[in-house]
Amino acid sequence: MIVWSYGTVMRIIREEETLQEVEVRVGEKDLSAALNYPQLTGRIEPGEKVIMNTTAFELGLGSGGKHFVSARIGADGQPIIDAEAAQCGHIIKLRYTPFQHAVQTAEEGKIIAESLDMAEKALKQTPVIIGETHSMLPAFVLSIRYLSQREGEGKMPRICYIMSEGGALPLALSDHIRHLQSLGLLVGTITYGHTFGGQTECVNLYTALLAARFVWEADMIVIMPGPGIVGTGTALGFSGMEQVAIIETVHKLGGIPILIPRVSRADSRERHAGISHHTATVLRFVRNTPLLLNLEQNPELIAQIGEQSRHHTLILHDPLNREEWQAIEASYPGSLTTMGRTAEEDPAFFVHTYYAARLAQSQYEKREAVRKMDLFA
């Protein structure tokens, strides 16, 4: 059941194009922080009355101690309607909930209205990097920047991010997206299913991949959830199981699935020690689907991964030194952490995003070399 609270906006703490953080007084209680998504409710001002969803806060869940603005109330007690917040298009996201809203989707245009026969091989061997956690995204993209500057003559590949449904549904919640776009490292963002707020909206994963290829002309596609994944400690009860369908879809559309394994030597939970049971389970369920997997040249990890499917290509990498990783994350305005741990505290997690980046970068450079040869043929 949803827990609602009524409050008054005292001041704007942070103002972004797609997100507002505000300070709200709830009754006679202390001031609290709340997040507002202008795409859903319009842009709020100090002094307005708001209705907030405080469920996660009351349950002590991982919302960062913040409420979420659900409606705005004027001085006359009536809801404030912001005409500018209304969306064009007629595809509804968050269907049959109080927050259903219409968006313009890529499927309504002509760019990806291809025949099924063409769609089956539409990705044309484009590397598609698949990960379980949102924290893998900046680590991977920053690694690509580092490699392109060091080995790729400074040319950054066009990277498009697709946000899956395994975590937060609003893309606006992600500070990493804002940071990466401010650095010019992402050419576009796509949200599909019930995720929303991407520069391109799509109905499903298949069309999201086609949009990355044809709308954003991506050299690489990264598919990972937003912040806030789910795990239960059971064999299959975790949101990362969505990677199974993603890997299979990428293969069916002619892309190269590159899975980033979830690896840690700092996680105290036995099921996540070394190669996480999440990664092991996903690999088991896609044993008949071709994919590329990158792993550190480490006897313990190799023993843990065990015998692999003949459809899976395992690529081993020499350990990354600390100085190189410091160069990778240099000048990033955000904080790179996984489960609250930094790269210094849990290097194994982050270096495996780098190994995936090395492979993806090599695939990109090979494609570029072939393209240049074709130009002079």
BELGI-V919640 format. One record per residue. N is the residue number from 1. RES is the residue in three letters. PHI is phi in whole degrees, 0 to 359 (999 if undefined). Layout:
n=N res=RES phi=PHI
n=N res=RES phi=PHI
This chain:
n=1 res=MET phi=999
n=2 res=ILE phi=281
n=3 res=VAL phi=260
n=4 res=TRP phi=253
n=5 res=SER phi=222
n=6 res=TYR phi=244
n=7 res=GLY phi=206
n=8 res=THR phi=241
n=9 res=VAL phi=284
n=10 res=MET phi=268
n=11 res=ARG phi=199
n=12 res=ILE phi=269
n=13 res=ILE phi=277
n=14 res=ARG phi=214
n=15 res=GLU phi=236
n=16 res=GLU phi=240
n=17 res=GLU phi=299
n=18 res=THR phi=248
n=19 res=LEU phi=205
n=20 res=GLN phi=238
n=21 res=GLU phi=248
n=22 res=VAL phi=233
n=23 res=GLU phi=259
n=24 res=VAL phi=234
n=25 res=ARG phi=261
n=26 res=VAL phi=257
n=27 res=GLY phi=59
n=28 res=GLU phi=262
n=29 res=LYS phi=283
n=30 res=ASP phi=294
n=31 res=LEU phi=292
n=32 res=SER phi=230
n=33 res=ALA phi=267
n=34 res=ALA phi=221
n=35 res=LEU phi=253
n=36 res=ASN phi=233
n=37 res=TYR phi=258
n=38 res=PRO phi=303
n=39 res=GLN phi=299
n=40 res=LEU phi=264
n=41 res=THR phi=236
n=42 res=GLY phi=82
n=43 res=ARG phi=267
n=44 res=ILE phi=264
n=45 res=GLU phi=235
n=46 res=PRO phi=303
n=47 res=GLY phi=96
n=48 res=GLU phi=288
n=49 res=LYS phi=270
n=50 res=VAL phi=225
n=51 res=ILE phi=258
n=52 res=MET phi=234
n=53 res=ASN phi=273
n=54 res=THR phi=245
n=55 res=THR phi=302
n=56 res=ALA phi=297
n=57 res=PHE phi=296
n=58 res=GLU phi=294
n=59 res=LEU phi=274
n=60 res=GLY phi=73
n=61 res=LEU phi=272
n=62 res=GLY phi=277
n=63 res=SER phi=268
n=64 res=GLY phi=76
n=65 res=GLY phi=75
n=66 res=LYS phi=250
n=67 res=HIS phi=270
n=68 res=PHE phi=230
n=69 res=VAL phi=291
n=70 res=SER phi=247
n=71 res=ALA phi=201
n=72 res=ARG phi=245
n=73 res=ILE phi=239
n=74 res=GLY phi=280
n=75 res=ALA phi=297
n=76 res=ASP phi=276
n=77 res=GLY phi=83
n=78 res=GLN phi=262
n=79 res=PRO phi=300
n=80 res=ILE phi=274
n=81 res=ILE phi=257
n=82 res=ASP phi=255
n=83 res=ALA phi=298
n=84 res=GLU phi=291
n=85 res=ALA phi=279
n=86 res=ALA phi=295
n=87 res=GLN phi=260
n=88 res=CYS phi=277
n=89 res=GLY phi=86
n=90 res=HIS phi=225
n=91 res=ILE phi=272
n=92 res=ILE phi=266
n=93 res=LYS phi=252
n=94 res=LEU phi=55
n=95 res=ARG phi=304
n=96 res=TYR phi=59
n=97 res=THR phi=238
n=98 res=PRO phi=298
n=99 res=PHE phi=249
n=100 res=GLN phi=296
n=101 res=HIS phi=209
n=102 res=ALA phi=268
n=103 res=VAL phi=226
n=104 res=GLN phi=272
n=105 res=THR phi=253
n=106 res=ALA phi=298
n=107 res=GLU phi=295
n=108 res=GLU phi=279
n=109 res=GLY phi=263
n=110 res=LYS phi=259
n=111 res=ILE phi=297
n=112 res=ILE phi=253
n=113 res=ALA phi=279
n=114 res=GLU phi=263
n=115 res=SER phi=288
n=116 res=LEU phi=299
n=117 res=ASP phi=299
n=118 res=MET phi=289
n=119 res=ALA phi=293
n=120 res=GLU phi=299
n=121 res=LYS phi=237
n=122 res=ALA phi=296
n=123 res=LEU phi=285
n=124 res=LYS phi=49
n=125 res=GLN phi=65
n=126 res=THR phi=292
n=127 res=PRO phi=294
n=128 res=VAL phi=239
n=129 res=ILE phi=263
n=130 res=ILE phi=241
n=131 res=GLY phi=222
n=132 res=GLU phi=268
n=133 res=THR phi=239
n=134 res=HIS phi=293
n=135 res=SER phi=293
n=136 res=MET phi=289
n=137 res=LEU phi=299
n=138 res=PRO phi=297
n=139 res=ALA phi=298
n=140 res=PHE phi=292
n=141 res=VAL phi=295
n=142 res=LEU phi=295
n=143 res=SER phi=294
n=144 res=ILE phi=296
n=145 res=ARG phi=301
n=146 res=TYR phi=299
n=147 res=LEU phi=292
n=148 res=SER phi=292
n=149 res=GLN phi=285
n=150 res=ARG phi=276
n=151 res=GLU phi=238
n=152 res=GLY phi=253
n=153 res=GLU phi=59
n=154 res=GLY phi=80
n=155 res=LYS phi=273
n=156 res=MET phi=276
n=157 res=PRO phi=295
n=158 res=ARG phi=281
n=159 res=ILE phi=252
n=160 res=CYS phi=248
n=161 res=TYR phi=258
n=162 res=ILE phi=251
n=163 res=MET phi=267
n=164 res=SER phi=278
n=165 res=GLU phi=266
n=166 res=GLY phi=283
n=167 res=GLY phi=231
n=168 res=ALA phi=300
n=169 res=LEU phi=272
n=170 res=PRO phi=277
n=171 res=LEU phi=297
n=172 res=ALA phi=300
n=173 res=LEU phi=292
n=174 res=SER phi=277
n=175 res=ASP phi=288
n=176 res=HIS phi=300
n=177 res=ILE phi=299
n=178 res=ARG phi=300
n=179 res=HIS phi=295
n=180 res=LEU phi=295
n=181 res=GLN phi=289
n=182 res=SER phi=294
n=183 res=LEU phi=274
n=184 res=GLY phi=74
n=185 res=LEU phi=260
n=186 res=LEU phi=239
n=187 res=VAL phi=277
n=188 res=GLY phi=192
n=189 res=THR phi=231
n=190 res=ILE phi=228
n=191 res=THR phi=240
n=192 res=TYR phi=228
n=193 res=GLY phi=64
n=194 res=HIS phi=257
n=195 res=THR phi=291
n=196 res=PHE phi=210
n=197 res=GLY phi=103
n=198 res=GLY phi=288
n=199 res=GLN phi=297
n=200 res=THR phi=235
n=201 res=GLU phi=257
n=202 res=CYS phi=224
n=203 res=VAL phi=280
n=204 res=ASN phi=213
n=205 res=LEU phi=296
n=206 res=TYR phi=300
n=207 res=THR phi=287
n=208 res=ALA phi=297
n=209 res=LEU phi=295
n=210 res=LEU phi=295
n=211 res=ALA phi=295
n=212 res=ALA phi=300
n=213 res=ARG phi=284
n=214 res=PHE phi=260
n=215 res=VAL phi=278
n=216 res=TRP phi=260
n=217 res=GLU phi=50
n=218 res=ALA phi=288
n=219 res=ASP phi=276
n=220 res=MET phi=221
n=221 res=ILE phi=238
n=222 res=VAL phi=244
n=223 res=ILE phi=241
n=224 res=MET phi=210
n=225 res=PRO phi=285
n=226 res=GLY phi=283
n=227 res=PRO phi=298
n=228 res=GLY phi=90
n=229 res=ILE phi=282
n=230 res=VAL phi=242
n=231 res=GLY phi=217
n=232 res=THR phi=235
n=233 res=GLY phi=85
n=234 res=THR phi=263
n=235 res=ALA phi=299
n=236 res=LEU phi=243
n=237 res=GLY phi=273
n=238 res=PHE phi=214
n=239 res=SER phi=293
n=240 res=GLY phi=295
n=241 res=MET phi=297
n=242 res=GLU phi=298
n=243 res=GLN phi=298
n=244 res=VAL phi=300
n=245 res=ALA phi=295
n=246 res=ILE phi=295
n=247 res=ILE phi=301
n=248 res=GLU phi=295
n=249 res=THR phi=293
n=250 res=VAL phi=302
n=251 res=HIS phi=297
n=252 res=LYS phi=296
n=253 res=LEU phi=268
n=254 res=GLY phi=86
n=255 res=GLY phi=267
n=256 res=ILE phi=254
n=257 res=PRO phi=286
n=258 res=ILE phi=243
n=259 res=LEU phi=268
n=260 res=ILE phi=274
n=261 res=PRO phi=287
n=262 res=ARG phi=271
n=263 res=VAL phi=232
n=264 res=SER phi=207
n=265 res=ARG phi=245
n=266 res=ALA phi=244
n=267 res=ASP phi=285
n=268 res=SER phi=285
n=269 res=ARG phi=279
n=270 res=GLU phi=301
n=271 res=ARG phi=291
n=272 res=HIS phi=248
n=273 res=ALA phi=284
n=274 res=GLY phi=71
n=275 res=ILE phi=280
n=276 res=SER phi=300
n=277 res=HIS phi=297
n=278 res=HIS phi=298
n=279 res=THR phi=297
n=280 res=ALA phi=300
n=281 res=THR phi=292
n=282 res=VAL phi=300
n=283 res=LEU phi=300
n=284 res=ARG phi=295
n=285 res=PHE phi=278
n=286 res=VAL phi=243
n=287 res=ARG phi=296
n=288 res=ASN phi=258
n=289 res=THR phi=246
n=290 res=PRO phi=298
n=291 res=LEU phi=201
n=292 res=LEU phi=248
n=293 res=LEU phi=230
n=294 res=ASN phi=251
n=295 res=LEU phi=217
n=296 res=GLU phi=291
n=297 res=GLN phi=290
n=298 res=ASN phi=217
n=299 res=PRO phi=304
n=300 res=GLU phi=294
n=301 res=LEU phi=292
n=302 res=ILE phi=297
n=303 res=ALA phi=294
n=304 res=GLN phi=291
n=305 res=ILE phi=291
n=306 res=GLY phi=69
n=307 res=GLU phi=287
n=308 res=GLN phi=262
n=309 res=SER phi=299
n=310 res=ARG phi=294
n=311 res=HIS phi=274
n=312 res=HIS phi=258
n=313 res=THR phi=257
n=314 res=LEU phi=263
n=315 res=ILE phi=245
n=316 res=LEU phi=262
n=317 res=HIS phi=234
n=318 res=ASP phi=291
n=319 res=PRO phi=303
n=320 res=LEU phi=271
n=321 res=ASN phi=279
n=322 res=ARG phi=299
n=323 res=GLU phi=297
n=324 res=GLU phi=296
n=325 res=TRP phi=295
n=326 res=GLN phi=298
n=327 res=ALA phi=291
n=328 res=ILE phi=295
n=329 res=GLU phi=269
n=330 res=ALA phi=300
n=331 res=SER phi=71
n=332 res=TYR phi=283
n=333 res=PRO phi=284
n=334 res=GLY phi=262
n=335 res=SER phi=251
n=336 res=LEU phi=266
n=337 res=THR phi=218
n=338 res=THR phi=229
n=339 res=MET phi=53
n=340 res=GLY phi=83
n=341 res=ARG phi=260
n=342 res=THR phi=277
n=343 res=ALA phi=296
n=344 res=GLU phi=289
n=345 res=GLU phi=276
n=346 res=ASP phi=219
n=347 res=PRO phi=298
n=348 res=ALA phi=301
n=349 res=PHE phi=299
n=350 res=PHE phi=283
n=351 res=VAL phi=294
n=352 res=HIS phi=285
n=353 res=THR phi=288
n=354 res=TYR phi=295
n=355 res=TYR phi=298
n=356 res=ALA phi=296
n=357 res=ALA phi=294
n=358 res=ARG phi=301
n=359 res=LEU phi=292
n=360 res=ALA phi=298
n=361 res=GLN phi=295
n=362 res=SER phi=294
n=363 res=GLN phi=297
n=364 res=TYR phi=297
n=365 res=GLU phi=294
n=366 res=LYS phi=296
n=367 res=ARG phi=297
n=368 res=GLU phi=295
n=369 res=ALA phi=297
n=370 res=VAL phi=295
n=371 res=ARG phi=298
n=372 res=LYS phi=294
n=373 res=MET phi=296
n=374 res=ASP phi=296
n=375 res=LEU phi=296
n=376 res=PHE phi=257
n=377 res=ALA phi=290
